[in-house]
Every structure is written in C-alpha cells, then in structure tokens.
Amino acid sequence: MANRGPNKRGVETRGKLLVAGMAEFHARGFSATGVDVIAKTAEVPKGSFYNFFESKNAFAAEVVDLYFERHQVKLRQCFEDKSQSALSRLRNYFEERIEFFRSIGCVRGCMMANLSIETADHVDVMRLRLAENFNSWSGVFADALREARHTGESKSTANPEVLADFILNSWEGAILRMRVEQSVKPLEDAKAFIFGILMPN
C-alpha cells in the first residue's frame, strides 16, 4: 500500500497533486499527462507521487472524485434552493452551465465524460469510479423530477430514474457536440428538448 502521508505536510502535498492532476487531465487528457507533468504543476518532487498513490490509474480515480466533489457544490447551490420549484431549479442549473461554457469559449467540456471516452474500456478502477459519480449526478436530477411530478409541475409519467439518466446522457452528448462546433447551441437545443418532454405545450 502507498503511504498516504498522514502528517500535515503530506496531506498538503497529496492535495496539491490531486488539484494539479485535475487541471492537467482536463486540459490534456489522461494518456497525454505524465506523472512528471503532474508533479511539476503541483510544484513537488516527482518522487513524491508514489509516496501517496499506488499508480497513475488509482490517482486518476481520486481525481475523478475531487472533480465531482467540486461539481457537487454547484449542484447543491441549484437544487437546494427551495425558493424555486423543482423544474425551475433544474432549468437554472442548465442555464448556469450554458453561461459557464459560453464564458470559457466552449472548450474542455466535462472532465468525467472526457475520461470516460479515454479510459472506460481498459481501466476498470476509472470506469467504476466514473459510473459511481455519474449515478450520483443523475440521482440529483431524479430527486427533482420526482418532486416535480408530486407537485404537478411535470406531467411526465416516465420513471424518474430512467428520465434522469436520459437527461444526463443527453446533456453530456450535447457538451461533446458543443466542443466540436465551438458553440453553446447544442446545449441550448438539449435544454429546449428536455423541457419540451417535461413541460409539453
């Protein structure tokens, strides 16, 4: 087992490596990012990496968790605002994401989706961690959809879990298309289609 660095300095170094890994994986991808690049970005000796992580794959799985933990802050901001109806919270989330991607020039996309494309077929530890976090993400949508149906805001009779998965899958696909087209139009189209299902005329 790798030494997880229980002392304060070790915890700080480990944290720097994870943050650096998240930035580099998002910018360069998994395969193109070496341990030396991660260590340089973190401003720690390359040899420190293996004091804290058993392998690059195990490290990347923890980077996925860190990325999703940070995204959960945004999810909580949107979905715990009970002053808004359930579908309003869902709409606000998508609108905020669209403006975010517009502001950064429609680049990078979702790191979890990027790593899924690159690693899911051959790195099991990554695949399992990605699946777990995607399930948590769609679970937030499913809770909102159940609430919307309970209050009568949505007339959809679809299973909330299945519909939530469809919405997240559609959104992630739209993000990929956004990067190709360098436009938020695919995101706007996805949002319009999703709410056309949830709130048909």
C-alpha positions in Angstrom: 0.0 0.0 0.0 1.2 3.5 -0.7 2.0 5.8 2.1 -1.0 8.3 2.3 1.0 10.9 4.2 -0.9 11.4 7.4 1.1 14.4 8.6 0.1 17.9 7.7 2.8 18.4 5.1 1.9 15.1 3.5 -1.8 16.0 3.3 -0.9 19.3 1.7 1.4 17.6 -0.9 -1.2 15.0 -1.7 -3.9 17.7 -2.1 -1.6 19.7 -4.5 -1.1 16.6 -6.6 -4.8 15.9 -6.9 -5.6 19.5 -7.9 -2.7 19.5 -10.4 -3.9 16.2 -11.8 -7.4 17.5 -12.2 -6.2 20.6 -14.1 -3.8 18.6 -16.3 -6.3 15.8 -17.1 -8.9 18.3 -18.0 -6.6 20.2 -20.2 -4.5 17.4 -21.8 -6.4 14.2 -21.2 -5.3 11.1 -19.3 -2.8 9.5 -21.7 -1.0 12.7 -22.6 -0.5 13.6 -18.9 2.5 12.0 -17.3 3.3 11.9 -13.6 6.2 14.3 -14.2 3.9 16.9 -15.6 1.5 16.5 -12.6 4.4 16.8 -10.2 5.8 19.9 -11.9 2.3 21.6 -11.9 1.9 20.7 -8.2 5.5 22.0 -7.6 6.5 18.9 -5.7 9.3 16.4 -6.4 8.3 13.7 -8.9 9.3 11.0 -6.4 6.6 12.2 -4.0 3.9 11.0 -6.3 4.4 7.3 -5.5 4.6 8.0 -1.8 0.9 8.9 -1.9 -0.6 6.9 -4.8 -0.1 3.3 -5.9 -0.4 4.1 -9.6 -1.5 6.7 -12.1 -4.8 4.8 -12.5 -5.5 4.9 -8.8 -4.5 8.5 -8.7 -6.9 9.4 -11.6 -9.8 7.7 -9.8 -9.3 10.0 -6.9 -9.0 13.0 -9.3 -12.5 12.0 -10.6 -13.8 12.1 -7.1 -12.3 15.5 -6.5 -13.8 16.8 -9.7 -17.2 15.6 -8.9 -17.0 16.9 -5.3 -16.4 20.3 -6.7 -19.2 20.0 -9.1 -21.5 19.0 -6.2 -21.1 22.5 -4.9 -22.8 23.8 -8.0 -25.5 21.1 -7.8 -26.2 22.0 -4.2 -26.4 25.7 -5.0 -29.0 25.0 -7.7 -31.0 22.1 -6.2 -31.1 23.0 -2.5 -32.7 26.4 -3.3 -36.2 25.6 -2.1 -37.4 29.1 -3.0 -37.6 27.8 -6.6 -39.8 25.0 -7.9 -38.1 21.7 -8.8 -38.2 22.3 -12.6 -37.0 25.9 -12.1 -34.0 24.6 -10.2 -33.3 22.1 -13.0 -33.6 24.8 -15.6 -31.4 27.2 -13.6 -28.8 24.5 -13.4 -28.7 24.1 -17.2 -28.8 27.8 -17.8 -25.9 28.4 -15.4 -23.9 25.7 -17.1 -24.6 27.1 -20.6 -23.3 30.6 -19.5 -20.3 29.0 -17.9 -19.3 27.2 -21.1 -20.0 30.3 -23.1 -17.7 32.3 -20.9 -14.8 29.9 -21.4 -15.2 29.6 -25.1 -16.9 26.2 -25.3 -13.7 24.3 -24.5 -12.6 21.3 -22.3 -16.2 20.1 -21.6 -16.8 17.7 -18.8 -13.7 16.0 -17.5 -15.7 13.0 -16.4 -17.0 12.5 -19.9 -13.6 13.1 -21.4 -12.0 10.5 -19.2 -14.9 8.1 -19.8 -14.1 8.2 -23.6 -10.4 7.7 -23.0 -10.3 5.1 -20.2 -13.5 3.3 -19.6 -12.7 0.4 -21.9 -9.4 -0.6 -20.3 -9.1 1.0 -16.8 -11.6 -0.7 -14.5 -10.8 1.4 -11.5 -11.6 4.5 -13.5 -14.7 3.1 -15.1 -16.2 2.1 -11.8 -15.4 5.5 -10.2 -16.8 7.4 -13.1 -20.0 5.2 -13.1 -20.5 5.8 -9.4 -20.2 9.6 -9.8 -22.4 9.7 -12.8 -25.1 7.8 -10.9 -24.9 10.3 -8.0 -25.3 13.1 -10.5 -28.3 11.6 -12.2 -29.7 10.9 -8.8 -29.9 14.6 -8.1 -31.9 15.1 -11.3 -34.2 12.2 -10.3 -35.0 13.7 -7.0 -36.0 17.0 -8.7 -38.1 15.0 -11.2 -39.9 13.1 -8.5 -40.7 16.4 -6.7 -41.9 18.0 -9.9 -44.3 15.1 -10.6 -45.5 15.1 -7.0 -46.4 18.8 -7.1 -48.0 18.5 -10.5 -45.3 20.8 -12.1 -44.4 18.0 -14.5 -46.9 15.7 -16.3 -44.3 13.2 -17.4 -45.2 9.6 -16.5 -41.7 8.3 -17.2 -39.7 6.6 -14.4 -37.8 9.5 -12.7 -34.5 7.5 -12.6 -34.7 6.5 -16.2 -35.6 10.0 -17.3 -32.8 11.5 -15.1 -30.3 9.1 -16.8 -31.7 10.2 -20.2 -31.3 13.9 -19.4 -27.8 13.5 -18.1 -26.8 11.3 -21.1 -28.3 13.9 -23.5 -26.6 16.7 -21.7 -23.2 15.0 -21.8 -23.6 14.3 -25.5 -24.5 17.9 -26.1 -21.3 19.0 -24.3 -19.3 16.9 -26.7 -21.1 18.4 -29.7 -20.5 21.9 -28.2 -16.8 21.3 -28.2 -16.8 20.2 -31.9 -18.9 23.1 -33.0 -17.4 25.6 -30.6 -20.9 26.9 -29.8 -23.4 26.6 -27.0 -26.2 25.9 -29.4 -26.1 22.1 -28.8 -26.6 22.9 -25.1 -29.4 25.3 -25.7 -31.1 22.7 -28.0 -30.7 20.0 -25.4 -32.2 22.2 -22.7 -35.2 23.0 -25.0 -35.8 19.4 -25.9 -35.5 18.3 -22.2 -38.1 20.8 -21.1 -40.3 20.0 -24.1 -40.5 16.5 -22.6 -41.0 17.7 -19.0 -43.4 20.5 -19.8 -45.0 19.9 -23.2 -47.3 22.5 -24.6 
